[in-house]
């Protein structure tokens, strides 16, 4: 009888232990180290797109970052990919839509490819004010809210 009793309770105990392990793996956050690259990307985007609100800079794949910026309700989102065939400080830009591509083409350091060099001679900028003037939109704080 003791052998049958041990077998009968061993299976539920193992299943409960596995369930607890899976539940704790889902609920306990994974610790991460501070990401210095995120600050570098944020500074670069602020320099190239002055006046734009940076909504988020999230790490994505292979050292790249997903960047979302906004100006007067218009959103420009793109992947900021440092390296990958370029010097480590330079970055490719992968826009998420045609509007982002048009905006980023004006600040690219290359005539054919969308990329930002770490030390360009004269970095191109697209300020939020220039974008508002080009599009004819009003800044969010000056809109008439009826």
Backbone as JSON, one array per atom type, in Angstrom:
{
  "sequence": "XXXXXXXXXXXXXXXXXXXXXXXXXXXXXXXXXXXXXXXXXXXXXXXXXXXXXXXXXXXXXXXXXXXXXXXXXXXXXXXXXXXXXXXXXXXXXXXXXXXXXXXXXXXXXXXXXXXXXXXXXXXXXXXXXXXXXXXXXXXXXXXXXX",
  "N": [[0.8, -1.2, 0.0], [1.93, 1.36, 0.73], [3.6, 1.86, -1.46], [1.84, 2.2, -3.63], [0.47, 4.42, -2.71], [2.52, 6.39, -2.68], [3.1, 6.59, -5.42], [0.65, 7.5, -6.38], [0.46, 10.11, -5.38], [2.75, 11.3, -6.29], [2.7, 11.98, -9.05], [0.69, 14.12, -9.26], [2.09, 15.98, -7.67], [4.42, 16.48, -9.13], [3.3, 17.59, -11.46], [2.1, 19.89, -10.34], [4.38, 21.23, -9.48], [5.67, 21.74, -11.94], [3.73, 23.37, -13.14], [3.79, 25.56, -11.38], [6.41, 26.42, -11.85], [6.27, 27.23, -14.58], [4.33, 29.25, -14.34], [5.64, 31.08, -12.68], [7.74, 31.76, -14.37], [6.42, 33.2, -16.31], [5.35, 35.34, -14.88], [7.35, 36.66, -13.36], [9.49, 39.35, -13.9], [12.08, 39.65, -16.37], [15.33, 40.44, -15.59], [17.16, 43.25, -16.83], [20.05, 44.83, -18.2], [21.16, 48.27, -17.99], [20.64, 50.2, -20.92], [22.81, 51.72, -22.85], [22.88, 52.38, -25.52], [20.34, 53.19, -26.21], [20.12, 55.8, -25.22], [21.99, 57.07, -26.84], [20.8, 56.79, -29.37], [18.44, 58.26, -28.94], [19.56, 60.82, -28.55], [20.73, 61.26, -31.07], [18.45, 61.24, -32.75], [17.09, 63.43, -31.69], [18.84, 65.44, -32.42], [18.78, 65.34, -35.23], [16.07, 65.58, -35.82], [14.88, 68.1, -34.68], [12.65, 69.43, -32.25], [10.68, 67.54, -32.68], [8.61, 65.22, -31.02], [9.77, 62.57, -29.21], [8.38, 59.57, -29.1], [8.9, 56.88, -28.43], [11.75, 54.77, -27.94], [12.74, 51.78, -28.6], [14.53, 48.76, -28.03], [15.15, 46.49, -30.69], [15.79, 44.15, -33.07], [18.97, 42.54, -33.35], [20.7, 44.64, -32.28], [19.42, 46.88, -33.24], [17.05, 49.64, -33.14], [13.69, 50.56, -32.52], [12.11, 53.45, -33.44], [9.89, 56.02, -32.67], [8.51, 59.01, -33.57], [6.81, 62.19, -33.22], [5.08, 64.96, -34.66], [2.96, 67.53, -34.43], [0.73, 65.78, -34.62], [1.44, 64.17, -36.75], [3.13, 61.2, -37.49], [6.32, 59.72, -37.47], [7.87, 56.79, -37.91], [10.5, 54.47, -37.54], [13.18, 52.1, -38.1], [16.24, 52.16, -36.49], [19.31, 51.27, -37.33], [22.33, 50.53, -36.3], [25.66, 50.1, -37.58], [26.01, 47.07, -39.32], [27.43, 46.61, -41.84], [28.17, 49.21, -42.19], [30.34, 51.71, -40.7], [30.68, 51.42, -37.11], [29.49, 53.6, -35.74], [27.78, 54.74, -37.56], [24.47, 54.59, -39.06], [21.81, 52.7, -40.51], [18.6, 53.58, -41.79], [15.36, 52.44, -41.57], [12.39, 53.06, -42.74], [8.92, 52.92, -41.65], [6.73, 53.44, -43.23], [5.49, 55.18, -46.22], [5.24, 57.93, -45.73], [7.05, 58.33, -43.62], [9.36, 57.58, -44.98], [9.6, 59.65, -46.9], [10.03, 61.87, -45.21], [12.42, 61.11, -43.92], [14.18, 60.91, -46.05], [14.88, 63.5, -46.54], [16.65, 64.12, -44.53], [18.7, 62.36, -44.73], [22.12, 61.26, -44.96], [23.1, 60.38, -47.33], [22.71, 60.27, -50.85], [21.32, 58.23, -52.1], [20.73, 56.09, -50.32], [19.05, 55.55, -47.18], [20.58, 56.73, -44.54], [22.41, 57.64, -41.59], [25.3, 59.33, -40.87], [27.89, 59.26, -38.41], [29.58, 61.46, -38.02], [28.86, 63.73, -39.93], [29.65, 66.25, -42.42], [27.92, 68.49, -42.63], [25.23, 68.06, -40.9], [21.97, 67.18, -41.91], [18.8, 68.54, -41.03], [15.43, 68.19, -39.93], [13.25, 70.14, -38.74], [10.49, 70.38, -36.47], [9.05, 72.72, -36.8], [9.67, 73.42, -39.48], [8.41, 71.29, -40.75], [5.76, 71.82, -40.05], [5.41, 74.26, -41.37], [5.74, 73.44, -44.01], [3.63, 71.65, -44.35], [1.47, 73.18, -43.64], [0.04, 72.88, -41.35], [-1.15, 73.57, -38.01], [0.56, 74.12, -34.9], [0.05, 71.83, -32.14], [-0.7, 73.2, -29.74], [-1.75, 75.55, -30.63], [-4.0, 75.1, -32.09], [-7.41, 75.51, -33.01], [-9.81, 74.46, -30.91], [-12.89, 73.34, -31.29]],
  "CA": [[0.0, 0.0, 0.0], [2.72, 2.59, 0.7], [4.12, 2.08, -2.81], [0.75, 2.74, -4.44], [0.19, 5.75, -2.17], [3.58, 7.29, -3.14], [2.91, 6.79, -6.86], [-0.58, 8.25, -6.59], [0.7, 11.51, -5.03], [3.95, 11.81, -6.96], [2.32, 12.59, -10.33], [0.14, 15.48, -9.07], [3.11, 16.87, -7.11], [5.29, 16.87, -10.25], [2.52, 18.49, -12.3], [1.96, 21.16, -9.64], [5.69, 21.88, -9.51], [5.87, 22.26, -13.3], [2.81, 24.48, -13.32], [4.33, 26.69, -10.62], [7.61, 26.91, -12.55], [5.83, 27.97, -15.76], [3.65, 30.47, -13.92], [6.64, 32.05, -12.2], [8.5, 32.23, -15.53], [5.6, 34.2, -17.01], [5.02, 36.49, -14.03], [8.52, 37.35, -12.84], [10.16, 40.07, -15.01], [13.47, 39.3, -16.66], [16.18, 41.62, -15.35], [17.96, 43.7, -17.96], [21.07, 45.82, -17.9], [20.89, 49.57, -18.61], [20.95, 50.22, -22.35], [23.42, 52.98, -23.23], [22.57, 52.65, -26.92], [19.05, 53.89, -26.29], [20.39, 57.23, -25.02], [22.7, 57.53, -28.04], [19.79, 56.9, -30.43], [17.57, 59.38, -28.59], [20.31, 62.06, -28.81], [20.87, 61.4, -32.53], [17.15, 61.6, -33.31], [16.81, 64.81, -31.26], [19.7, 66.32, -33.22], [18.35, 65.35, -36.64], [14.66, 65.96, -35.89], [14.62, 68.98, -33.54], [11.27, 69.83, -32.03], [9.81, 66.38, -32.76], [8.45, 64.5, -29.75], [10.17, 61.17, -29.33], [7.4, 58.76, -28.39], [9.58, 55.74, -27.83], [12.95, 54.19, -28.53], [12.75, 50.43, -28.04], [15.44, 47.83, -28.7], [14.47, 45.48, -31.52], [16.6, 43.01, -33.46], [20.41, 42.64, -33.64], [21.27, 45.94, -31.96], [18.63, 47.96, -33.83], [16.07, 50.27, -32.27], [12.47, 51.07, -33.13], [11.97, 54.85, -33.04], [8.62, 56.65, -33.04], [8.49, 60.44, -33.28], [5.59, 62.86, -33.63], [5.07, 66.42, -34.8], [1.61, 68.02, -34.78], [-0.15, 64.68, -34.97], [2.04, 63.32, -37.78], [4.05, 60.25, -36.87], [7.39, 59.14, -38.27], [8.44, 55.66, -37.19], [11.53, 53.81, -38.34], [14.2, 51.29, -37.43], [17.57, 52.76, -36.46], [20.15, 50.08, -37.33], [23.75, 50.89, -36.35], [26.56, 49.08, -38.11], [25.51, 46.23, -40.42], [28.13, 46.96, -43.07], [28.63, 50.58, -42.04], [31.1, 51.87, -39.46], [29.84, 51.17, -35.93], [28.76, 54.78, -35.31], [26.8, 55.1, -38.58], [23.26, 53.78, -38.93], [20.8, 52.61, -41.56], [17.25, 53.94, -41.38], [14.34, 51.65, -42.26], [11.09, 53.67, -42.4], [7.81, 51.97, -41.58], [5.73, 53.75, -44.25], [5.94, 56.14, -47.22], [5.38, 59.26, -45.12], [8.33, 58.31, -42.9], [10.43, 57.55, -45.98], [9.75, 60.99, -47.47], [10.64, 62.75, -44.21], [13.8, 60.69, -43.64], [15.02, 61.19, -47.22], [15.38, 64.88, -46.47], [17.71, 64.23, -43.52], [19.68, 61.3, -44.95], [23.46, 61.71, -45.32], [23.47, 59.78, -48.61], [21.7, 60.64, -51.85], [20.56, 57.07, -52.53], [20.32, 55.24, -49.21], [18.68, 56.23, -45.95], [21.52, 56.46, -43.46], [22.96, 58.76, -40.85], [26.71, 59.19, -40.52], [28.16, 59.75, -37.05], [30.2, 62.79, -38.11], [28.74, 64.34, -41.26], [30.15, 67.62, -42.51], [26.79, 69.35, -42.26], [24.07, 67.17, -40.76], [20.67, 67.71, -42.31], [17.79, 68.53, -39.99], [14.03, 68.45, -40.28], [12.63, 70.57, -37.5], [9.03, 70.3, -36.44], [8.55, 73.99, -37.37], [9.75, 73.3, -40.94], [7.36, 70.36, -41.17], [4.49, 72.53, -39.93], [5.35, 75.25, -42.45], [5.58, 72.72, -45.27], [2.31, 71.02, -44.44], [0.43, 74.16, -43.38], [-0.69, 72.54, -40.13], [-0.87, 74.41, -36.85], [1.05, 73.36, -33.76], [-1.08, 71.34, -31.32], [-1.14, 74.13, -28.73], [-2.38, 76.71, -31.27], [-5.18, 74.69, -32.87], [-8.72, 75.91, -32.48], [-10.59, 73.3, -30.52], [-14.3, 73.72, -31.23]],
  "C": [[0.85, 1.27, 0.0], [3.26, 2.88, -0.69], [3.06, 2.71, -3.71], [0.41, 4.16, -3.99], [1.23, 6.76, -2.66], [3.42, 7.59, -4.63], [1.71, 7.69, -7.14], [-0.36, 9.74, -6.32], [1.9, 12.11, -5.73], [3.58, 12.53, -8.26], [1.68, 13.97, -10.14], [1.17, 16.45, -8.51], [4.05, 17.36, -8.21], [4.56, 17.86, -11.15], [2.35, 19.86, -11.64], [3.27, 21.93, -9.64], [5.97, 22.48, -10.89], [4.96, 23.45, -13.58], [3.3, 25.72, -12.58], [5.57, 27.27, -11.3], [7.22, 27.72, -13.78], [5.15, 29.28, -15.38], [4.65, 31.51, -13.43], [7.48, 32.58, -13.36], [7.72, 33.3, -16.3], [5.4, 35.47, -16.19], [6.22, 37.29, -13.55], [9.24, 38.04, -14.0], [11.61, 39.62, -15.15], [14.33, 40.53, -16.42], [17.0, 41.96, -16.58], [18.98, 44.73, -17.48], [20.68, 47.16, -18.52], [21.4, 49.58, -20.06], [21.49, 51.6, -22.73], [23.14, 53.37, -24.67], [21.28, 53.42, -27.09], [19.25, 55.4, -26.14], [21.09, 57.83, -26.23], [21.7, 57.74, -29.19], [18.88, 58.09, -30.17], [18.27, 60.71, -28.88], [20.45, 62.31, -30.31], [19.55, 61.84, -33.17], [16.79, 63.04, -32.92], [17.63, 65.82, -32.06], [19.2, 66.45, -34.65], [16.91, 65.81, -36.82], [14.32, 66.87, -34.71], [13.16, 69.41, -33.46], [10.29, 68.67, -32.12], [9.76, 65.72, -31.38], [8.82, 63.05, -29.98], [9.24, 60.34, -28.45], [8.03, 57.57, -27.71], [10.81, 55.37, -28.64], [13.09, 52.83, -27.87], [13.78, 49.57, -28.78], [14.65, 46.81, -29.52], [15.46, 44.37, -31.85], [18.06, 43.4, -33.7], [20.99, 44.04, -33.41], [20.52, 47.12, -32.55], [17.64, 48.5, -32.81], [14.87, 50.7, -33.1], [12.24, 52.47, -32.56], [10.63, 55.36, -33.54], [8.67, 58.1, -32.6], [7.2, 61.05, -33.8], [5.79, 64.36, -33.71], [3.68, 66.81, -35.28], [0.7, 66.91, -35.28], [0.36, 63.78, -36.08], [3.1, 62.45, -37.12], [5.06, 59.73, -37.88], [7.99, 58.01, -37.43], [9.39, 54.93, -38.12], [12.41, 52.95, -37.46], [15.52, 52.02, -37.58], [18.53, 51.59, -36.27], [21.62, 50.48, -37.42], [24.59, 49.74, -36.89], [25.98, 48.38, -39.32], [26.11, 46.65, -41.76], [28.64, 48.39, -43.08], [29.59, 50.63, -40.84], [30.16, 51.82, -38.25], [29.01, 52.37, -35.51], [27.7, 55.23, -36.33], [25.61, 54.16, -38.5], [22.4, 53.85, -40.19], [19.47, 53.05, -40.96], [16.27, 53.14, -42.22], [12.97, 52.21, -41.88], [9.97, 52.64, -42.43], [6.71, 52.26, -42.61], [6.27, 54.82, -45.2], [6.11, 57.55, -46.65], [6.72, 59.36, -44.38], [9.5, 58.31, -43.88], [10.67, 58.94, -46.57], [10.43, 61.94, -46.48], [12.11, 62.4, -43.99], [14.73, 60.9, -44.84], [15.62, 62.58, -47.15], [16.5, 65.05, -45.45], [18.78, 63.14, -43.67], [21.03, 61.9, -45.36], [23.95, 61.12, -46.64], [22.35, 60.05, -49.6], [20.83, 59.46, -52.25], [19.98, 56.26, -51.38], [19.94, 56.09, -48.0], [19.66, 55.82, -44.86], [21.97, 57.76, -42.83], [24.39, 58.44, -40.5], [26.92, 59.79, -39.12], [28.7, 61.17, -37.08], [30.08, 63.36, -39.51], [29.29, 65.76, -41.24], [29.1, 68.62, -42.06], [25.56, 68.46, -42.12], [22.77, 67.87, -41.15], [19.7, 67.58, -41.15], [16.42, 68.71, -40.6], [13.34, 68.82, -38.98], [11.11, 70.45, -37.61], [8.42, 71.58, -37.03], [8.58, 73.96, -38.89], [8.65, 72.38, -41.46], [5.99, 71.02, -41.09], [4.33, 73.55, -41.05], [5.1, 74.58, -43.8], [4.16, 72.18, -45.44], [1.17, 72.01, -44.22], [-0.38, 73.86, -42.14], [-0.3, 73.51, -39.02], [-0.29, 73.53, -35.75], [-0.11, 72.94, -32.87], [-1.57, 72.34, -30.29], [-1.83, 75.36, -29.32], [-3.6, 76.35, -32.09], [-6.44, 75.21, -32.19], [-9.5, 74.65, -32.17], [-12.04, 73.72, -30.36], [-15.12, 72.65, -30.57]]
}
